[in-house]
Amino acid sequence: MKVNIEIDLSPQEAREMMGWPDVSKFHETVLNSLGEQLKSGGNETLMTMLQPFMAESQKAFSAYQKLMEGMVAFNAQGDSKK
């Protein structure tokens, strides 16, 4: 037996149903504050915020690159044995 239940909720309705707080005003305030800092030349703030993400992105890219290099090397070894 297969049962499908479809619930059509807006994000606001889902938050209310789950009892989660509405943080849209906080989100808007933070983004406006960040925008003002960037307009006034506060690029250091943006770089400080993004640096952890950039470092992790670089690590992920390096891991992906090593994976691809390993696959190419493994495939090359298999081709040379034929």
HELIX and SHEET records of a PDB file:
HELIX    1   1 PRO A   11  MET A   18  1                                   8    
HELIX    2   2 SER A   24  LYS A   39  1                                  16    
HELIX    3   3 ASN A   43  SER A   80  1                                  38    
END                                                                             
